[in-house]
């Protein structure tokens, strides 16, 4: 379950030092389902507009609360009652079924499968061709810390772990609880006569959920096009590297 938009925005605006302090606070997590968020947004805008027009303070405040509930996916009343209607996920999944955004793309690189796999397996190489990534720090236990450019120009961070790995064939990972964004992905490698086919599948739910995806599209951002462009850059980087002996 990801952090709310409020938490992500606060860390982005305040900077790393304050962000680390925020991370030590009790997590403010999404506990409202997508349908409820859309309903809250519609009702909140209607009530806020009515309240501002008629001068109703309570109506305006209620509308503002519903808009907050929609944008962040967090309801303090539900948290106090220990109730959550947020979409549940399977044990080995970071994003609920029929939730979030899924993208995939593939490309053929004129390198051996061992070379391609070895380069990708070092996640710290990924920001070299994935433009939305700022940096990735890896550890020896199969976990990593990712920083990326998120929707609405926010910076998002998440911890991830490898959940399946087959040398020269497959790497799969997912984000850990408490991350700013719920995400999961896999990359498949297949040796061909002309090189190596690399097929990437990504699924993510941004801090503002489907609302965030919709807003991003209004500004012309296309996750599928972005992934395809990333893989084009990956091929360029790989094919410029000297071949392994």
N, C-alpha and C positions, 0 to 999 in steps of 0.2 A: 504494500500500500504506500503510495507516494506521499511526499510532503504537499501541503497546500500551496496555492499561488502566493498567499500572504507570506509564508515562510521563505519561499524562493525569492520573492521581490525584496524582502528585508535583507537577506544575505547579499543579493546582487548590489543593492544600493549602499549598504553599510561597509562592504569590503571584507577581505579575508579575516582580519583579526576579530571583528564583531561577528562575522559568520561562524567562526569556531565557537564563540560563546553561545550563539543561537543553537548550534548543533547539540550543545550540552543541556539545553532546556528540554522539558517533557515534549515529545513530538506532537505537532498539530497536524493530524493526518486526515485524508479524505474519508468521510464517512457517509456521503450522500451519493446515491446512484445517478447515472447519467439522465434517465428520464425525469427524475426529481429535480435535477439541476436545470434542465430546460424549462420545466414547469415553473420553477422558482424565478427564472430569468423573465419569463413572459409576465407572470403575476407581479413581480417586483417592479418592472418597468411601467406597467399599467398603474399600480398603486402610487409609485413615486410621481408619475405624471399627473395623476388626479390630485394627489396631496399638494404638489407645488402650485397647481392651477387654482385649487379651492382653499389653499392656505391651511390644510390639515396637517398639523405637526406629527401626530401619531401615525396617520396614514403614510406620510412621507418616510418616517423612521421605519415602519414596517416594510415598506417597499425597498428601502435601502438595505435592510437586513436580508431580504430575499435575494437581492442582487448580489450581496456579499456571499450568501449561501451558494448561489449559482456559480459565481466566479471562482471561489476557492474550493467548493465541494466539501466544505466543513460546516457542520452545524453544532454550535456549542451546547444547545439543548440536548441533542442526541448524545453528545460526548458525556454530558453530566448523567444521562440515563444509561450509559454504556450500550447504546444502540447504534448499529451501523447497517445501512442499506446499500453500501458500496458494493460493486460487483466483486464476487469472490473469485479467487484464482485457484487453480490446481496446485498440488504440492510442488511440482517441478516447473511451474510457470510463473512469470512475473506479471503478466497482463491477462486479465480475465478474458474468457472466450467471448467473441462478438463484441469486443471492447477495444478502444484504442485504434491505432493506424498500423496497417501491415503493408510493407513494401518489399519487393524482391527484384533482383537484376542479376545478370550474368555476363561474363566476358571471357575471351580466350587470350591467354598471355603466352608469349613465345619463350617460355622457360620451363624447366622440368618441374614436376609436381613437388619434389622435395624442396627445391629452392623457393617456390611460391609459398608452400606451407610454412617453411621456417621463417620467412619474412613476416607473414601475417600472424604467426603464433606469438611473436613479440609485439604485444598490443601497443607498446610505446612507439611503434612505427606508424600506427594508423593516422595520427594527425598530419603526417606528411602528405596524405592525399585526401583525407576526409575533412573538408573545409569547415564543417560545423564543430569539429573537435578542437579544443584548446590544448589539452594534454591528457596523457594517460600514464599513471604510475602503477607499476606492477610489483607484486610480492612473490615470494617463493612458494606460497601455499595455494596458488591458482586463483588468487583474488586480485582485484585491481581497483583503482580509484580513477574515475573519469570526470572531466570537466568539459562542458560544451556550451555553445551558444543556443539558448532556448527560444521559445516563442516570445513575441513582444520585446525582443532584445534583452531578455533576462539571461543570466548565466545559471546553468543548472549543474549539479554534481550528483554522482551516484557511485556506490560501491557495487562491484559485480563479481561473480564467481563462475568458473568454468563448470558446467554441469555434465558435459560429455565431450570426449576427445578420442579421435582415432587418427594416429599419425598419418599424414599425407592424404587423409580422407575428409575429416570433419572436425570442426571446433564449434561448440555451442556454449552459450553463456546466458546469464540472466542477472538482473539487478537484485540487490538485497533489500530487505525491509528497511524503511526509513529513508530511502533515497529520494532525491527531488523528483525523479521521473522513473516510472515503471517501464522497464525495457527488457527485451530478450532478443537474441539473435543467433544465427548459425551461418557458417560459411562452409561450403562443400567444395572439395577439390577432386578433379578427375583428369587423369593423364590422357591426352589425345595425341594423334600422330603429329599435329601441328603445334603442340604446346600443352598448356594446362587450362581446363575450363574452371573458372571460379564462379560459384553461384552463391549469392548472399541473400539471406532472408532476415528481415528486421521487423520487429513489432514493438511499438512504444505507445505510452499514454502520457502526454505532457502534463505539467502541473495543473493546467486548466482543463484537462480531459479533452473531450470532443469539441468543447467550446474553443479551446486553444488551437486545435487543428483547423477549425472553421475560420477563426480569425487570421491564422497564418496564411490560409489560402486567399483571403481577401487582399493580402499584400503581395500576392504573386508567388509565394513559396510553394514549390512542388516537391514533396519528399521523394517521389519516384524518379523525377528528373535529377534531383540532387544525388541520389544513390548511383544512378547511371553515370553521371559526370564524375563522381568519386572513383568509380571503377575504371573509367577512362584514364584518370590521373594515375591510378594504381598501375595500370599497364605501362604507362609511360615511365614511371619510376622504376618498375621491375626490369623493363627491357633495356634500361640504361645502365643497370648494374652489371659488373663483370660476372661472367658465368663461373659457378663453383667448379673447382678442379675435381 
